Amino acid sequence: MKLWQDKRVPILCYHRVVTVPLFNTKHGIWVKAQNFKEQMKLLASKGYHTISLDMLASKTQLPQKPIIITFDDGYQDNYLYAFPILKEYGFTATIFLVSGQISGVNQWDIPSGEESANLLSIDEIQEMAEYGISFGGHTVTHPHLPQLSMNKAREEIVQCKKALEKIIKQEGTSFCYPYGEFNPEIKQIVRDAGFNSACACNTNKTNDLYELGRRQIFPETGLSGFFRKIQSWYPEYTKVRKRCQEMLRLRG
């Protein structure tokens, strides 16, 4: 299938948006709300228009300078701090939910030493959905899918979709692989479950709806780095930089 992703539509990946830096964190998957606002202000000033993953997957004519904003896991701070900023600039986003932990905390991260963090409630999800925020599936419990039996992986994906649709009262069409981990069998299960796209993390692919690459935004991502990450050439830039680093390592 020919994708609008051929136009190199940037897909940004966020997790948490917080008011103060998080020091007791292992993964560093947060940005300060002030930085997030500066990033959204930059997008608006450069004429970017947020679109949904559905628009990307269809043959819908895209606006000039389209961009997709995604959040993994469904942290409550997405509602408290990111949502007001998105509304301020008239932007939308997609939030991938761990259906078994809605109104709970990030149970999957706590055993590895990550601090407990509240997740979105049903009321918050429905309010955001009414505004125009999209919600996608991120499994029931946030497991390492390739490590599961295929039956268990299928249950995680299918049951997540059912729970998601019950909450948002519309079809759940997008999926995100926990930890960015997948294999051909997992991709097929996601497709068979009725999702029309799936996001990964560390991939630069642009021609596979079920392996969409994203540009991750971290605490240390400054505005200049953010500006690079929203450019159409960024995936090729990262490939060239990686090759150069490898050459220097071999010479060293």
Sine and cosine of phi, psi and omega as CSV:
sin_phi,cos_phi,sin_psi,cos_psi,sin_omega,cos_omega
0.00,0.00,0.74,-0.67,0.04,-1.00
-0.97,0.23,0.77,-0.63,-0.09,-1.00
-0.95,-0.31,0.51,-0.86,0.20,-0.98
-0.92,0.40,-0.28,0.96,0.06,-1.00
-0.89,0.45,-0.29,0.96,0.09,-1.00
-0.85,0.53,-0.39,0.92,0.03,-1.00
-0.99,0.13,0.12,0.99,0.03,-1.00
0.87,0.50,0.75,0.67,0.07,-1.00
-0.91,0.41,0.86,-0.52,0.00,-1.00
-0.93,0.38,0.70,-0.72,0.13,-0.99
-0.88,-0.47,0.92,-0.40,-0.04,-1.00
-1.00,-0.01,0.57,-0.82,-0.03,-1.00
-0.86,-0.50,0.90,-0.44,0.11,-0.99
-0.89,-0.46,0.23,-0.97,0.17,-0.98
-0.81,-0.59,-1.00,0.05,-0.04,-1.00
-0.99,-0.15,0.50,-0.87,0.13,-0.99
-0.80,-0.60,0.89,-0.46,-0.17,-0.98
-0.79,-0.61,0.30,-0.95,-0.02,-1.00
-1.00,0.01,-0.43,0.90,0.02,-1.00
-0.76,-0.65,0.49,-0.87,0.00,-1.00
-0.84,0.54,0.57,-0.82,0.04,-1.00
-0.98,-0.19,0.91,-0.42,-0.04,-1.00
-0.99,-0.11,-0.48,0.88,0.01,-1.00
-1.00,-0.05,0.84,0.55,-0.03,-1.00
-0.74,-0.67,0.63,-0.78,-0.06,-1.00
-1.00,-0.01,-0.60,0.80,-0.18,-0.98
-1.00,-0.10,-0.34,0.94,0.00,-1.00
0.91,0.42,0.64,0.76,-0.07,-1.00
-0.97,-0.24,0.87,0.50,0.00,-1.00
-0.55,-0.83,0.34,-0.94,0.18,-0.98
-0.69,-0.72,0.50,-0.87,0.07,-1.00
-0.94,0.33,0.58,-0.82,-0.01,-1.00
-0.85,0.53,-0.61,0.79,0.01,-1.00
-0.90,0.43,-0.65,0.76,0.05,-1.00
-0.91,0.40,-0.66,0.75,0.03,-1.00
-0.87,0.50,-0.67,0.74,0.01,-1.00
-0.89,0.45,-0.67,0.74,0.03,-1.00
-0.89,0.45,-0.60,0.80,0.03,-1.00
-0.92,0.38,-0.66,0.75,0.03,-1.00
-0.93,0.37,-0.60,0.80,0.05,-1.00
-0.89,0.46,-0.65,0.76,0.04,-1.00
-0.90,0.44,-0.70,0.71,0.04,-1.00
-0.85,0.53,-0.72,0.69,-0.01,-1.00
-0.90,0.44,-0.66,0.75,-0.04,-1.00
-0.93,0.38,-0.44,0.90,0.00,-1.00
-1.00,-0.05,0.07,1.00,0.10,-1.00
0.99,0.16,0.40,0.92,0.02,-1.00
-0.98,0.21,0.51,-0.86,0.05,-1.00
-0.83,-0.56,0.81,-0.58,0.03,-1.00
-0.97,0.26,0.66,-0.75,0.06,-1.00
-0.78,-0.62,0.19,-0.98,0.02,-1.00
-1.00,-0.06,0.28,-0.96,0.10,-1.00
-0.91,0.42,-0.50,0.86,0.08,-1.00
-0.86,0.50,-0.69,0.72,0.02,-1.00
-0.89,0.46,-0.62,0.78,0.02,-1.00
-0.90,0.43,-0.64,0.77,-0.07,-1.00
-0.98,0.21,-0.29,0.96,-0.02,-1.00
-0.99,-0.12,-0.06,-1.00,0.06,-1.00
-0.98,-0.19,0.41,0.91,0.03,-1.00
-0.91,0.43,0.66,-0.75,0.07,-1.00
-0.91,0.41,0.82,-0.57,-0.05,-1.00
-1.00,0.04,0.45,-0.89,0.08,-1.00
-0.95,0.32,0.15,-0.99,0.11,-0.99
-0.91,0.41,0.65,-0.76,0.05,-1.00
0.79,0.62,0.88,0.48,0.04,-1.00
-0.97,0.24,0.48,-0.88,0.06,-1.00
-0.48,-0.88,0.50,-0.86,0.00,-1.00
-0.87,-0.49,0.75,-0.66,0.03,-1.00
-0.94,-0.34,0.82,-0.58,0.01,-1.00
-0.81,-0.58,0.47,-0.88,0.08,-1.00
-0.77,-0.63,0.76,-0.64,0.04,-1.00
-1.00,-0.05,0.59,-0.81,0.21,-0.98
1.00,0.00,-0.49,0.87,0.04,-1.00
0.99,0.17,0.76,0.65,0.04,-1.00
-0.95,0.32,0.54,-0.84,-0.01,-1.00
-0.89,0.45,-0.46,0.89,0.02,-1.00
-0.92,0.39,-0.30,0.96,0.14,-0.99
-0.87,0.48,-0.62,0.78,0.03,-1.00
-0.97,0.23,-0.69,0.73,-0.11,-0.99
-0.94,0.33,-0.64,0.77,-0.15,-0.99
-0.87,-0.49,-0.65,0.76,-0.01,-1.00
-0.97,0.25,-0.67,0.74,-0.08,-1.00
-0.84,0.54,-0.74,0.67,0.03,-1.00
-0.87,0.49,-0.56,0.83,0.01,-1.00
-0.95,0.32,-0.67,0.74,0.05,-1.00
-0.85,0.52,-0.70,0.72,0.01,-1.00
-0.90,0.44,-0.61,0.79,-0.01,-1.00
-0.85,0.53,-0.59,0.81,-0.04,-1.00
-0.98,-0.21,0.10,0.99,0.02,-1.00
0.94,0.35,0.46,0.89,-0.05,-1.00
-0.99,-0.13,0.38,-0.92,0.13,-0.99
-0.89,-0.46,0.09,-1.00,0.01,-1.00
-0.34,-0.94,0.14,-0.99,0.12,-0.99
-0.86,-0.51,0.76,-0.65,0.03,-1.00
-0.91,-0.41,0.81,-0.59,-0.01,-1.00
-1.00,-0.07,0.85,-0.52,-0.15,-0.99
-0.98,-0.21,0.64,-0.77,0.18,-0.98
-1.00,-0.01,0.99,-0.17,-0.25,-0.97
-0.89,0.46,-0.51,0.86,-0.03,-1.00
-0.98,0.20,-0.09,1.00,-0.05,-1.00
-0.86,-0.51,0.19,0.98,0.02,-1.00
-0.86,0.51,0.72,-0.69,-0.10,-1.00
0.94,0.33,0.10,0.99,0.01,-1.00
-0.95,-0.31,-0.60,-0.80,0.02,-1.00
-0.74,-0.67,0.11,-0.99,-0.06,-1.00
-0.98,0.21,0.94,0.34,-0.07,-1.00
-0.84,0.54,-0.52,0.86,-0.06,-1.00
-0.93,0.37,-0.41,0.91,-0.07,-1.00
-0.99,-0.10,-0.40,0.91,-0.12,-0.99
-0.88,0.48,-0.66,0.75,0.01,-1.00
-0.87,0.49,-0.42,0.91,-0.01,-1.00
-1.00,0.01,0.07,1.00,0.06,-1.00
0.98,-0.20,0.03,1.00,0.03,-1.00
-0.97,0.26,0.56,-0.83,0.00,-1.00
-0.95,0.31,0.47,-0.88,0.04,-1.00
-0.93,0.37,0.68,-0.74,0.00,-1.00
-0.65,-0.76,0.71,-0.71,-0.01,-1.00
-0.93,0.37,0.56,-0.83,0.05,-1.00
-0.95,-0.31,0.22,-0.98,-0.05,-1.00
-0.87,0.49,0.56,-0.83,0.12,-0.99
-1.00,-0.03,0.21,-0.98,0.03,-1.00
-0.88,0.47,-0.68,0.73,0.00,-1.00
-0.87,0.49,-0.67,0.74,0.01,-1.00
-0.91,0.41,-0.67,0.75,0.03,-1.00
-0.88,0.48,-0.72,0.70,-0.05,-1.00
-0.92,0.39,-0.59,0.81,0.06,-1.00
-0.90,0.43,-0.68,0.74,0.00,-1.00
-0.93,0.37,-0.63,0.78,0.02,-1.00
-0.90,0.44,-0.61,0.79,0.02,-1.00
-0.89,0.45,-0.58,0.82,0.04,-1.00
-0.94,0.35,-0.58,0.81,-0.04,-1.00
0.73,-0.68,0.09,1.00,0.10,-0.99
-0.95,0.30,0.72,-0.70,0.04,-1.00
-1.00,-0.01,0.48,-0.88,0.03,-1.00
-0.80,-0.61,0.71,-0.71,0.01,-1.00
-0.83,-0.56,0.12,-0.99,-0.04,-1.00
-1.00,0.03,0.57,-0.82,0.02,-1.00
-0.65,-0.76,0.51,0.86,-0.05,-1.00
0.97,0.24,0.02,-1.00,-0.02,-1.00
-1.00,0.09,-0.65,0.76,-0.12,-0.99
-0.81,-0.59,0.05,1.00,0.00,-1.00
0.91,0.41,0.78,0.62,0.00,-1.00
-1.00,0.04,0.11,-0.99,0.19,-0.98
-0.99,0.12,0.99,-0.10,-0.17,-0.99
-0.83,0.56,-0.69,0.72,-0.02,-1.00
-0.90,0.44,-0.27,0.96,0.01,-1.00
-1.00,0.06,-0.13,0.99,-0.03,-1.00
-1.00,-0.03,0.32,-0.95,0.20,-0.98
-0.91,0.41,0.39,-0.92,-0.03,-1.00
-0.89,0.45,-0.57,0.82,0.03,-1.00
-0.91,0.42,-0.66,0.75,0.01,-1.00
-0.94,0.35,-0.64,0.77,0.04,-1.00
-0.89,0.46,-0.68,0.74,0.03,-1.00
-0.88,0.47,-0.66,0.75,0.02,-1.00
-0.89,0.46,-0.69,0.73,0.02,-1.00
-0.86,0.51,-0.63,0.78,-0.08,-1.00
-0.99,0.15,-0.73,0.68,-0.06,-1.00
-0.93,0.36,-0.71,0.71,-0.02,-1.00
-0.92,0.39,-0.53,0.85,0.08,-1.00
-0.89,0.46,-0.70,0.72,0.00,-1.00
-0.88,0.47,-0.68,0.73,0.00,-1.00
-0.89,0.45,-0.71,0.71,0.00,-1.00
-0.91,0.42,-0.65,0.76,0.01,-1.00
-0.86,0.50,-0.73,0.68,-0.06,-1.00
-0.93,0.37,-0.51,0.86,0.05,-1.00
-0.91,0.40,-0.56,0.83,-0.03,-1.00
-0.98,0.18,-0.76,0.64,-0.09,-1.00
-1.00,0.09,-0.16,0.99,0.07,-1.00
0.85,0.53,0.59,0.81,0.13,-0.99
-0.37,-0.93,0.15,-0.99,-0.06,-1.00
-0.93,0.36,0.70,-0.72,0.14,-0.99
-1.00,0.01,0.87,-0.49,-0.18,-0.98
-0.93,-0.38,-0.26,0.96,-0.06,-1.00
-0.85,-0.52,0.42,-0.91,-0.06,-1.00
-0.68,-0.73,0.39,-0.92,0.08,-1.00
-0.68,-0.73,0.78,-0.63,-0.02,-1.00
-0.96,0.27,0.84,-0.54,0.08,-1.00
-0.83,0.55,0.69,-0.72,-0.03,-1.00
0.88,0.47,0.14,0.99,-0.04,-1.00
0.94,0.33,0.30,0.95,-0.12,-0.99
-0.99,-0.16,0.74,-0.68,0.01,-1.00
-0.29,-0.96,0.15,-0.99,0.12,-0.99
-0.54,-0.84,0.06,-1.00,-0.04,-1.00
-0.84,0.55,-0.59,0.81,-0.01,-1.00
-0.93,0.37,-0.66,0.75,0.03,-1.00
-0.90,0.44,-0.69,0.73,0.03,-1.00
-0.85,0.52,-0.64,0.77,-0.01,-1.00
-0.93,0.37,-0.61,0.79,0.04,-1.00
-0.89,0.46,-0.69,0.73,0.03,-1.00
-0.87,0.50,-0.68,0.73,0.03,-1.00
-0.90,0.43,-0.72,0.69,-0.02,-1.00
-0.91,0.42,-0.48,0.88,-0.01,-1.00
-0.94,0.33,-0.26,0.96,0.04,-1.00
0.96,-0.28,0.07,1.00,0.12,-0.99
-0.96,0.26,0.62,-0.79,-0.02,-1.00
-0.98,-0.21,0.02,1.00,0.09,-1.00
-0.31,-0.95,0.34,-0.94,0.05,-1.00
-0.52,-0.85,0.70,-0.71,-0.01,-1.00
-0.99,-0.15,0.62,-0.79,0.10,-0.99
-0.92,-0.39,-0.37,-0.93,0.03,-1.00
-0.80,-0.60,-0.97,0.26,-0.15,-0.99
-1.00,-0.01,0.93,0.37,0.07,-1.00
-0.54,-0.84,0.56,-0.83,0.05,-1.00
-0.95,-0.30,0.25,0.97,-0.03,-1.00
-0.90,0.45,0.59,-0.81,0.00,-1.00
-0.78,-0.62,0.07,1.00,-0.10,-1.00
-0.81,-0.59,0.39,0.92,0.00,-1.00
-0.70,-0.71,0.93,-0.37,-0.03,-1.00
-0.88,0.48,-0.37,0.93,-0.05,-1.00
-0.96,-0.28,0.34,0.94,0.06,-1.00
-0.46,-0.89,0.77,0.64,-0.07,-1.00
-0.96,0.27,0.83,-0.56,0.01,-1.00
-0.97,0.24,0.50,-0.87,0.02,-1.00
-0.75,-0.67,0.33,-0.94,0.05,-1.00
-0.96,-0.28,0.91,-0.41,-0.11,-0.99
-0.99,0.14,0.69,-0.73,0.01,-1.00
-0.95,-0.30,0.81,-0.58,-0.10,-0.99
-0.90,-0.44,0.14,-0.99,0.03,-1.00
-0.84,0.55,-0.57,0.82,-0.07,-1.00
-1.00,0.01,0.05,1.00,0.01,-1.00
-0.96,0.28,0.97,-0.25,0.04,-1.00
-0.98,0.18,0.05,-1.00,-0.04,-1.00
-0.90,0.43,-0.60,0.80,0.02,-1.00
-0.92,0.40,-0.66,0.75,0.06,-1.00
-0.91,0.40,-0.63,0.78,0.05,-1.00
-0.88,0.47,-0.67,0.74,0.01,-1.00
-0.87,0.49,-0.64,0.77,0.06,-1.00
-0.88,0.47,-0.68,0.74,-0.11,-0.99
-0.93,0.37,-0.32,0.95,0.00,-1.00
-1.00,-0.07,0.03,1.00,0.00,-1.00
-0.99,0.13,0.52,-0.86,-0.02,-1.00
-0.89,0.45,-0.47,0.88,-0.05,-1.00
-1.00,0.08,-0.02,1.00,-0.12,-0.99
-0.85,0.53,-0.68,0.73,0.02,-1.00
-0.85,0.53,-0.66,0.76,0.03,-1.00
-0.93,0.37,-0.59,0.81,0.04,-1.00
-0.86,0.50,-0.69,0.73,-0.01,-1.00
-0.92,0.39,-0.58,0.81,0.04,-1.00
-0.90,0.44,-0.73,0.68,-0.02,-1.00
-0.90,0.44,-0.69,0.72,-0.01,-1.00
-0.88,0.47,-0.65,0.76,0.01,-1.00
-0.90,0.43,-0.66,0.75,0.02,-1.00
-0.90,0.44,-0.66,0.75,0.01,-1.00
-0.90,0.44,-0.66,0.75,0.01,-1.00
-0.90,0.44,-0.62,0.78,0.01,-1.00
-0.92,0.39,-0.65,0.76,0.04,-1.00
-0.88,0.47,-0.68,0.73,0.02,-1.00
-0.91,0.42,-0.61,0.79,0.01,-1.00
-0.90,0.43,-0.67,0.74,-0.01,-1.00
-0.92,0.38,-0.56,0.83,0.01,-1.00
-0.97,0.25,-0.46,0.89,-0.11,-0.99
-0.93,0.37,0.00,0.00,0.00,0.00
